[in-house]
Amino acid sequence: MIGRVRRLLWRPSVARFTVLLLLLGLCGLGLLLLPRPDVAELPRLADGLGPLAPVAAIGVGALLLVALVPRTAITVAWGAIFGPLSGAGYTLAAALLAAGAGFAVGRLLGREFVAERVRGRLARLDRWFARQSLLGVITVRLIPLGGFGLISYGYGTTGARLGPFLLGSVLAATPSAFGYAAVGAAVVSPTGINWLAVSPGALGLVATAVLAARWWRAERVGAA
């Protein structure tokens, strides 16, 4: 029995998938152990970076998303540091990088394992991901199935295409990015809320809802 398990683990696809699971487990452990910063103190962190602050915000944000830190927490923090508009913009840029990185890691470590084992309904689900359009990605992103990083890893293990996944991920994140960045900015400056900064989020929410409704109708017509 032990020899059989050992031979199974030595299979390349199983070994890579095991590494993926260990990576996700370590990220989850890090979430439990890392200290939570005081949002009100965050603006001071960017003072010493000068012109490199935007680059650091995007890079660190992407790393945190890949490490499964909730996007909401990052967006609120970046809004507190950089303001509602810049904070939302940096968060969306970080989300684009993190979506691509998570997808690549999932594809490298998990796709072969999943492809070898999908059968029946799971195979049909995998084919659905493979032919999924931009609207499909947006809809999945809006469903609270898991965190931003976890969904990125999961998408990589399917047959989904990278282009629609990246664009759909950013579009789905846009409404909440502006809203939560405005919340973060209000935490450090309660009397300085700029409602104009929240308007892109409202417009994005309406646009996302319209796109999701159109995709839902198209899927129902195609299934009929």
VOPAGU-2260 file (C-alpha; in pm, 1 decimal, decimal comma):
REM VOPAGU-2260
SITE   aa  ch    i         X         Y         Z
SITE  MET   A    0       0,0       0,0       0,0
SITE  ILE   A    1     279,4     240,7      94,9
SITE  GLY   A    2     465,3     153,6    -223,9
SITE  ARG   A    3     157,1     222,6    -432,6
SITE  VAL   A    4     108,9     563,1    -269,9
SITE  ARG   A    5     476,7     640,4    -324,6
SITE  ARG   A    6     454,2     549,2    -694,4
SITE  LEU   A    7     140,3     762,9    -726,5
SITE  LEU   A    8     308,0    1063,8    -568,7
SITE  TRP   A    9     605,3    1028,5    -801,1
SITE  ARG   A   10     381,1    1080,6   -1103,3
SITE  PRO   A   11     462,2    1430,6   -1235,7
SITE  SER   A   12     101,1    1551,2   -1248,8
SITE  VAL   A   13      29,1    1429,6    -894,5
SITE  ALA   A   14     352,3    1576,8    -760,2
SITE  ARG   A   15     279,6    1916,0    -914,1
SITE  PHE   A   16     -78,2    1915,9    -785,9
SITE  THR   A   17      49,1    1827,6    -438,9
SITE  VAL   A   18     281,9    2128,2    -455,4
SITE  LEU   A   19     -16,4    2345,2    -549,6
SITE  LEU   A   20    -214,7    2221,5    -249,1
SITE  LEU   A   21      82,1    2280,2     -19,4
SITE  LEU   A   22     121,8    2631,4    -158,4
SITE  LEU   A   23    -243,5    2710,8     -90,6
SITE  GLY   A   24    -215,6    2563,6     257,5
SITE  LEU   A   25      87,3    2779,7     338,7
SITE  CYS   A   26     -94,7    3088,5     212,8
SITE  GLY   A   27    -391,8    3006,2     433,0
SITE  LEU   A   28    -162,6    2956,5     733,5
SITE  GLY   A   29      -0,2    3291,0     662,3
SITE  LEU   A   30    -339,6    3461,1     672,1
SITE  LEU   A   31    -390,3    3331,2    1024,6
SITE  LEU   A   32     -47,0    3429,5    1152,9
SITE  LEU   A   33      20,0    3765,9     986,9
SITE  PRO   A   34     -55,3    4072,3    1200,8
SITE  ARG   A   35    -331,8    4311,2    1091,4
SITE  PRO   A   36    -208,6    4668,8    1039,6
SITE  ASP   A   37    -395,7    4971,3    1168,6
SITE  VAL   A   38    -567,1    5127,0     866,0
SITE  ALA   A   39    -542,7    5475,5    1015,2
SITE  GLU   A   40    -163,5    5445,4    1026,8
SITE  LEU   A   41    -120,7    5320,1     670,0
SITE  PRO   A   42     -70,4    5657,3     492,6
SITE  ARG   A   43     261,7    5699,2     671,7
SITE  LEU   A   44     396,5    5384,8     506,0
SITE  ALA   A   45     399,1    5545,6     160,8
SITE  ASP   A   46     565,5    5870,7     266,2
SITE  GLY   A   47     920,2    5737,3     241,8
SITE  LEU   A   48     874,1    5572,8     -98,5
SITE  GLY   A   49     826,1    5892,3    -298,1
SITE  PRO   A   50     771,3    5829,2    -671,8
SITE  LEU   A   51     813,8    5454,3    -621,4
SITE  ALA   A   52     498,3    5434,7    -410,0
SITE  PRO   A   53     263,8    5345,8    -701,8
SITE  VAL   A   54     498,3    5070,2    -821,9
SITE  ALA   A   55     524,7    4932,7    -469,2
SITE  ALA   A   56     148,4    4950,4    -424,4
SITE  ILE   A   57      85,7    4749,0    -740,1
SITE  GLY   A   58     361,1    4495,6    -675,6
SITE  VAL   A   59     284,6    4440,2    -307,3
SITE  GLY   A   60     -87,9    4429,3    -379,8
SITE  ALA   A   61     -35,0    4158,9    -641,3
SITE  LEU   A   62     179,4    3953,5    -403,3
SITE  LEU   A   63     -81,1    3981,3    -128,3
SITE  LEU   A   64    -359,1    3873,5    -364,0
SITE  VAL   A   65    -155,9    3574,9    -480,1
SITE  ALA   A   66    -101,6    3491,8    -111,7
SITE  LEU   A   67    -483,8    3478,2     -74,3
SITE  VAL   A   68    -518,6    3802,7     120,8
SITE  PRO   A   69    -877,6    3924,7      59,2
SITE  ARG   A   70    -900,1    4188,4    -213,6
SITE  THR   A   71   -1142,7    4389,3       0,4
SITE  ALA   A   72    -882,3    4439,3     273,7
SITE  ILE   A   73    -616,7    4544,0      22,7
SITE  THR   A   74    -849,5    4787,5    -152,6
SITE  VAL   A   75    -952,5    4952,2     173,6
SITE  ALA   A   76    -587,0    4984,5     275,9
SITE  TRP   A   77    -479,8    5128,5     -59,5
SITE  GLY   A   78    -770,0    5372,0     -49,6
SITE  ALA   A   79    -654,7    5487,8     292,6
SITE  ILE   A   80    -298,3    5537,2     169,9
SITE  PHE   A   81    -346,4    5679,3    -179,0
SITE  GLY   A   82    -700,6    5811,5    -185,1
SITE  PRO   A   83   -1011,9    5668,0    -352,9
SITE  LEU   A   84    -921,0    5709,2    -720,8
SITE  SER   A   85    -551,6    5623,3    -707,5
SITE  GLY   A   86    -612,5    5349,1    -452,3
SITE  ALA   A   87    -873,2    5185,2    -674,5
SITE  GLY   A   88    -647,7    5215,8    -980,0
SITE  TYR   A   89    -349,1    5058,7    -807,1
SITE  THR   A   90    -568,3    4779,8    -673,0
SITE  LEU   A   91    -704,3    4699,4   -1018,5
SITE  ALA   A   92    -352,5    4692,0   -1164,2
SITE  ALA   A   93    -247,8    4459,2    -883,0
SITE  ALA   A   94    -554,5    4242,9    -948,8
SITE  LEU   A   95    -455,7    4208,9   -1314,9
SITE  LEU   A   96    -103,6    4094,1   -1222,5
SITE  ALA   A   97    -230,2    3861,8    -950,4
SITE  ALA   A   98    -493,6    3706,5   -1177,1
SITE  GLY   A   99    -228,5    3630,0   -1437,8
SITE  ALA   A  100      15,0    3490,3   -1181,2
SITE  GLY   A  101    -246,3    3274,9   -1008,0
SITE  PHE   A  102    -373,9    3146,1   -1342,0
SITE  ALA   A  103     -20,4    3058,9   -1454,1
SITE  VAL   A  104      59,7    2872,6   -1132,0
SITE  GLY   A  105    -269,7    2683,0   -1144,7
SITE  ARG   A  106    -213,4    2590,4   -1509,5
SITE  LEU   A  107     144,6    2476,6   -1446,1
SITE  LEU   A  108      80,9    2278,4   -1129,6
SITE  GLY   A  109    -278,5    2161,8   -1156,9
SITE  ARG   A  110    -407,1    2150,3   -1513,5
SITE  GLU   A  111    -260,1    1812,2   -1610,6
SITE  PHE   A  112    -383,6    1649,8   -1290,1
SITE  VAL   A  113    -737,8    1781,7   -1342,6
SITE  ALA   A  114    -744,3    1698,0   -1715,1
SITE  GLU   A  115    -648,7    1337,8   -1643,2
SITE  ARG   A  116    -933,5    1288,5   -1399,2
SITE  VAL   A  117   -1237,6    1483,6   -1514,5
SITE  ARG   A  118   -1521,4    1255,4   -1617,2
SITE  GLY   A  119   -1893,8    1293,0   -1679,2
SITE  ARG   A  120   -2039,7    1614,4   -1546,3
SITE  LEU   A  121   -1697,1    1739,7   -1441,6
SITE  ALA   A  122   -1579,0    1699,4   -1799,8
SITE  ARG   A  123   -1875,6    1902,6   -1922,9
SITE  LEU   A  124   -1795,2    2168,3   -1662,9
SITE  ASP   A  125   -1434,3    2177,1   -1778,1
SITE  ARG   A  126   -1546,7    2220,8   -2140,2
SITE  TRP   A  127   -1772,9    2505,4   -2025,4
SITE  PHE   A  128   -1474,2    2681,3   -1874,0
SITE  ALA   A  129   -1274,7    2617,7   -2192,6
SITE  ARG   A  130   -1530,0    2793,5   -2414,8
SITE  GLN   A  131   -1620,6    3054,5   -2153,1
SITE  SER   A  132   -1659,9    3411,1   -2275,0
SITE  LEU   A  133   -1580,9    3737,8   -2103,2
SITE  LEU   A  134   -1930,1    3756,4   -1954,1
SITE  GLY   A  135   -1893,9    3410,6   -1809,0
SITE  VAL   A  136   -1576,6    3508,3   -1625,0
SITE  ILE   A  137   -1744,3    3821,5   -1488,8
SITE  THR   A  138   -2038,2    3617,6   -1362,5
SITE  VAL   A  139   -1817,0    3361,3   -1188,7
SITE  ARG   A  140   -1611,1    3638,5   -1031,0
SITE  LEU   A  141   -1924,9    3803,0    -893,9
SITE  ILE   A  142   -2046,7    3479,4    -732,7
SITE  PRO   A  143   -1897,5    3448,4    -380,3
SITE  LEU   A  144   -1735,7    3110,5    -443,3
SITE  GLY   A  145   -1398,5    3202,4    -296,7
SITE  GLY   A  146   -1137,4    3473,3    -267,3
SITE  PHE   A  147    -984,1    3650,0    -563,8
SITE  GLY   A  148    -657,1    3457,1    -548,1
SITE  LEU   A  149    -818,0    3118,5    -492,2
SITE  ILE   A  150   -1042,0    3159,7    -797,5
SITE  SER   A  151    -737,4    3258,3   -1005,2
SITE  TYR   A  152    -558,3    2937,4    -906,4
SITE  GLY   A  153    -872,3    2736,4    -974,0
SITE  TYR   A  154    -923,1    2885,7   -1318,4
SITE  GLY   A  155    -570,5    2784,7   -1413,1
SITE  THR   A  156    -653,2    2419,3   -1349,7
SITE  THR   A  157    -937,8    2434,7   -1603,2
SITE  GLY   A  158    -926,9    2471,2   -1980,0
SITE  ALA   A  159   -1016,8    2840,9   -1961,0
SITE  ARG   A  160    -847,0    3090,5   -2192,5
SITE  LEU   A  161    -616,0    3348,3   -2038,5
SITE  GLY   A  162    -737,4    3658,3   -2227,0
SITE  PRO   A  163   -1107,3    3650,8   -2130,5
SITE  PHE   A  164   -1012,1    3547,1   -1779,0
SITE  LEU   A  165    -783,1    3846,7   -1721,7
SITE  LEU   A  166   -1018,0    4103,6   -1871,9
SITE  GLY   A  167   -1323,5    3957,5   -1698,6
SITE  SER   A  168   -1141,1    3951,8   -1365,2
SITE  VAL   A  169   -1056,0    4322,7   -1386,9
SITE  LEU   A  170   -1403,8    4425,3   -1503,3
SITE  ALA   A  171   -1571,0    4228,0   -1225,7
SITE  ALA   A  172   -1339,5    4385,1    -967,3
SITE  THR   A  173   -1393,6    4743,4   -1084,4
SITE  PRO   A  174   -1720,0    4833,7    -903,7
SITE  SER   A  175   -1607,9    4717,3    -561,1
SITE  ALA   A  176   -1256,0    4856,9    -609,8
SITE  PHE   A  177   -1381,2    5215,1    -622,4
SITE  GLY   A  178   -1634,1    5158,3    -345,9
SITE  TYR   A  179   -1392,8    4999,7     -97,4
SITE  ALA   A  180   -1114,1    5245,5    -182,9
SITE  ALA   A  181   -1356,3    5527,3     -97,6
SITE  VAL   A  182   -1428,0    5354,5     234,2
SITE  GLY   A  183   -1056,1    5334,4     309,9
SITE  ALA   A  184   -1007,1    5701,4     225,9
SITE  ALA   A  185   -1299,3    5792,8     452,2
SITE  VAL   A  186   -1140,2    5606,3     744,7
SITE  VAL   A  187    -840,5    5842,1     750,2
SITE  SER   A  188   -1034,0    6149,9     636,4
SITE  PRO   A  189   -1400,3    6120,7     743,5
SITE  THR   A  190   -1485,2    6478,6     644,1
SITE  GLY   A  191   -1321,1    6463,1     302,5
SITE  ILE   A  192   -1535,4    6210,7     117,2
SITE  ASN   A  193   -1528,1    6276,4    -256,8
SITE  TRP   A  194   -1852,5    6134,2    -392,3
SITE  LEU   A  195   -1723,6    6181,5    -746,0
SITE  ALA   A  196   -1468,1    5912,8    -665,7
SITE  VAL   A  197   -1746,4    5665,1    -591,0
SITE  SER   A  198   -1931,5    5728,7    -917,7
SITE  PRO   A  199   -1706,5    5501,1   -1130,9
SITE  GLY   A  200   -1792,8    5217,2    -894,9
SITE  ALA   A  201   -2164,8    5283,0    -934,2
SITE  LEU   A  202   -2133,4    5295,0   -1311,5
SITE  GLY   A  203   -1923,1    4980,0   -1311,3
SITE  LEU   A  204   -2177,8    4800,6   -1096,3
SITE  VAL   A  205   -2457,8    4888,9   -1338,5
SITE  ALA   A  206   -2249,4    4785,4   -1639,9
SITE  THR   A  207   -2149,0    4458,0   -1476,7
SITE  ALA   A  208   -2510,0    4377,1   -1389,8
SITE  VAL   A  209   -2618,6    4444,8   -1749,0
SITE  LEU   A  210   -2340,7    4225,5   -1889,6
SITE  ALA   A  211   -2418,1    3945,1   -1645,2
SITE  ALA   A  212   -2789,4    3959,0   -1734,4
SITE  ARG   A  213   -2710,7    3945,2   -2105,3
SITE  TRP   A  214   -2480,0    3647,0   -2054,3
SITE  TRP   A  215   -2744,1    3468,7   -1845,9
SITE  ARG   A  216   -3006,3    3514,5   -2117,2
SITE  ALA   A  217   -2764,0    3396,5   -2386,0
SITE  GLU   A  218   -2682,6    3084,9   -2186,8
SITE  ARG   A  219   -3051,5    3004,0   -2136,6
SITE  VAL   A  220   -3124,3    3049,5   -2508,5
SITE  GLY   A  221   -2828,0    2828,4   -2598,2
SITE  ALA   A  222   -2943,2    2556,4   -2358,4
SITE  ALA   A  223   -3301,5    2561,8   -2493,1
